[in-house]
Amino acid sequence: MQEKYDWAPEEADLMIWTGSETKADYVREDDEIQILMKSGEIRPFSSFLETPVRIAFNRKYYICHPVA
């Protein structure tokens, strides 16, 4: 971008932002899935599992800059 718009390095640092965001698909502590049994009992989803559910994380990268 610096070369394309003929910006000085200081200007490019002010005009271009990069970074990443990470988000968990499912966080058991925040919103445990509850299952309503035929008996009327409500049980947490984790009580049906022998091993804990592995939580997947999504990381997305971005670059922000002005459009000419």
N, C-alpha and C positions, 0 to 999 in steps of 0.2 A: 504494500500500500504506500509505503514511504516513497518508493521510486515512481509509482504510478501517478501520484498527486504532487510529486516534487516537494515533499514536506521535509523540514529539518528533523533530525532525530528527536529533539525535544517536543516538537509539534506532534509527531507520530505517537510518542508515549502518552500524550494527552488525548489523542483522538481514537486510539485503538485499545480495546480491552479484550483480554482472553481469560478463560477460566473453565471450571467444570462444576457440575452439580451432581451429587450422589443421592439416590433415593432408594430406600428399601421397599420392595414390593409388598411385604407383609411384616408387621412388627407385632408379635404376639402380645407383648406387654401393653401396647396401645389399644388394640382392638381384637381381642381374642374372639374367634368365631364360636358362637354358642349353637348347640344342636338341641332341638326340641325332640325328645323321645316320645314314642307312642304312649308311654305311661304318664306323660305330662312333665316329666323331669327334664330340666335343662342342664346339659353337661358341656364343658368346654371341649372343643375339637381335639386339643392335645391329650385328653384322657383316653382317646381311641388309638393313639400312636405308641408303638413300642420304642421308637427312637424319635428324638426331636426333629421338627421340620427344619430343613436348611433354608435360610433366608437368602434370597437372591438380591443383589444390589445392582442398580442400573446407574452407570456413570455416563453423562453426556458432556461433551466439550463444546465450547462456543467461542466465537470471535465476533465482536461488535465494532462496527466502524461506520462513519457517515457515508451516505450514498450521494454521489455527485449527480 
